């Protein structure tokens, strides 16, 4: 057991770092000039967007269904055959859906009374009073995403420490959460009371179970790490010029924001300025 005030202050600091870092990255990306039309294209009106609506549909297919990852292929150097690599798409989409579902379910610890929508999501996710779909599926997905970086030589070669760290951190958060659900039970009412007091900026002092304290510390570490990691690909996709641009360079002139001001002279101005010189040459 540990005093809850320590965990409350750590959570406040980590959340402040998360918000400030998140806003900083978004503002920085929003102010980066895009000098070229570099939209990636494909076949069809969605993969080759010619209008704003088509571009929105393309972004939606990427964000909601990971369309480009679904079409991902892998070259087999031994058989000289290009194969589909749908297992990666499946692992990624299972992880993201499970993670989103878990985050939404956790809202019941932060609000009182619990909205009916959250209650319905919780009931759908529940297999038995103790087991849940999302808690099991996210562990399987994270283990797959982590192990593939160790098993395949080409992935092991390009993987860096941060790639492994974030997967292990997410696994640790999920495992400690599952332990509280399946094995080391904690007082849910007490946990909710503490979280509500933290969110209202009036944290109460109480003894925090060690497993819950570890879970909260890991979540706080994730909040601190998030704005400075590859996890920022979540909001970053909205600022990707290869995805958010419209493929209309032949119809609409794209102005390079890095161009310095250039004085433009019309033909009439040019003729007036050099008219006498041209007459002299003609004579």
N, C-alpha and C positions, 0 to 999 in steps of 0.2 A: 504494500500500500504506500502511496505517496500523496502529498498534499496537492490538491487540484490547482492551486493558484500558480504553481510553477508551469503546469501544462497550459493554463489559460494564457499566461504571458508569452510563452513560446508560440502558441497558436496565433496570437495577435501579431507578433513580429513577423512570423512566416507569411501570414496573409497580407500584411502590409507590403512585404517584399514582392509577393506575387502580383499584387495589384499595380504597384509602381513599375515593376519590370515588364509586366504585360502591356501597360499603356505606353511605356517607353518604346518597346519593340514595334507596336502598332503605329505609333506616330512616326517613328523612323522609317518604317516601310512605306507609309503613306506619302512621305516627302521625297522618296527616291525617284528621280526622273526615269521615264521609259523612252529612250531615244528611238527605238526601232519597233516596227511591227513584227513581233517574233511569235505570233500565235501558232501553236502546233495544229496541224489539220489532219483530217481523215476523210472518210467517205460519208456522205449523207449531210443533211442540213444541220444536225446537232454536232457532229464531229468536225464540221467545216462551217462554223456559224457565220452567217452573213447579216444577222440582225441581233439586236439586244436580247430579244426573246429566245432565240436559238442559243445564245451564249449562256443565258440563265439556265436553260434546260441542260446544257452541257455541264455547267458547274454543279447543278443538282445531281446529275447522274454520277459525277465524281465523288461528291460529298456523301451521298446517301448509299450508293451502290459500288463505289470503287471501280468504276467502269474500266479505266485504263489498266488497273491491276488485274481485272478479270480477263483482259485480252493479253496478259503477259505471257511470253513464250520463253522457252529455254532451249539452247542449242546443245545437242549431244555430240561431242567431238568424236566419240568412238564410232557411232553409227551414222554420223553426218546427217542427222535428222533434227528438225525443229519440232519440239514437243510443247504442248500446252502446260502451263504451270498453275493450274487452278487451286492446288492445295494451299499455296501461299495466300491467294485471295480468300479462301475459306477461313484460314487461320486468322487473317487480319480482320475480316468482317465479324467473325464470332467474338473476337476480343473486343472490338469497338462497341458492338451491340450489348455485350454483357457488361462492359464497363459503364456505358450509358444507363443501362437498366439498374445497376447497383447504385449509381449516383442518384438516380431518381428515387429509388427505394429509401435511400438514406434521408430524404427530406422529411420522413416521418419523425426523425429525431430532432428536427430543427423548427418544426411548426406545431402549434397546438390551437385548435384541433387539427387532426390530419385530414387534408383534402381527400375527397372521395376518389379522385383520379389516382393518387398515390396508393390508397388502400386497394384499389382494383389491381394496379400493377404488382403490388406485393402479393396479392392472392394468386394472380396468374403465375408468378415466378415460383410459388411454393409447391414443391413436390409432396413433401410431408411437413408436419410442424417444425421439423429441423432442417430438412434438405431443400435446396433451391437450385433451379436450373442455372441461373447466372453465376452463382458461387462456384459451381463445378465446371461449367464451360470455360470460364475465364482462366482458371488454373490450367486446363488442358491447352487452351490457345497460347497462353504465355509460355508454357513449357515447350510447345512446338516452336514458337518464334525464337526462343533462347537456344534450344538444342540444334536447330538448323544452322545457326551461326557457328556452332562448334563442329558439326559433322561435315559440312561441305567445305572443302579446302578454299574454293574461290570466295566464299562468304567469310570464312575465317581470316583470309588475307586482308579483306577490305574493312573488317570490323575493328572498331577502336574501343577503348575502355568505356566511353560513355554509352555505346550501344549495349554493352552487357550490363552496365550499372543500372540503367533505367528499367530494363526488363527484370533484373533481380529485385530492384526496389518495388516495382509493381507487384511482383510475386510475394514479397515479404508483407506488403500491405494486405493483399488478398488472403494470404495464409493466416495472418493474425486475426483478420476478420472472420474467417471460417472457423478458427479455433474457438473464438468467442461464441459462435453460433452452434458448433457441433460438440465441442469438448469442454473447454474452460468457460463455463457459463458466467455471465456477469449480470448484475441487476440492471435491466433495460430501463426501468423507471428512473433509477439513479443517474444513469448515463444521459437520458433525455433531459432530466432536470439540470444537469451540469451544462450540457450543450446549449440549452435555452438561456441559461444565465450568462454564458459566454457571449452569445449573439446579442443579448440586450446590454452588453458592456457592464454587467454587474455580477461577475463571477463569484460563485459561492465556494466556501472552503469545505472540502470533504475528502475522504480517503478514496483515491483512485486505484482500482485493481491494476496490477502490473501489466497484464495482457492488454487492457484497454489503453493504458498509458503508452505502451510500446506502439500500439496501433496508431494512436494520435501523433506520436513523435514521428513515425514514418510518413504519415500524411503531411505533417508540417514540413518535413524534408522534401517531399515531392512538390509542395507549393513553392518552396524556395528555389528548387532546381528547375521547375517548369519554364519560367520565362527565358532562361539562358540555355535551353537545350533544344534538341530536335523535336521535342513535343510541341513546340510552337508551330509545327506544320499544320496544326488544327486551324488556327486563324490565318496562318500564312498562305493557305491555298487561295484565299480571297484576293491576295495581292500578287499572285503569280501571273506575269504578263503572258506566259504561254497558254494560260487557261482563260483568263478574264478578258482577253481582247477579242474584237470582232474581226474576221478576215475580210476586210473591205478596203485594202490599200489602193485598189484600182478605181475605186469610186469616191473615196474620201481621203483627202491629203492628210497624212500624219506629220505633224510638226515636231521636229526634234527640240525638246526643251533646253538642250545644251547648246543650241546654235546661238552664236553671238549676233548682235544686231548688224544687219547688212543694209546699207543704203541702196535702194532699188531705183533704177532710172528707166523711165518709160521710153519707148521709141521716139515719141514726139519731143521729149526733153533731150534725148541724145541727138536728134536731127537738128534741133534749134541750136545746140551747143557747138556742133561740128559742121553746120551747114556751109559756112564760108570756106572752111578747110576742104570740104568735099568738092565745092565748086572750083577751087583752085587746082585740085588734082585733075578734075575733068578737063579743065582748060589746058 
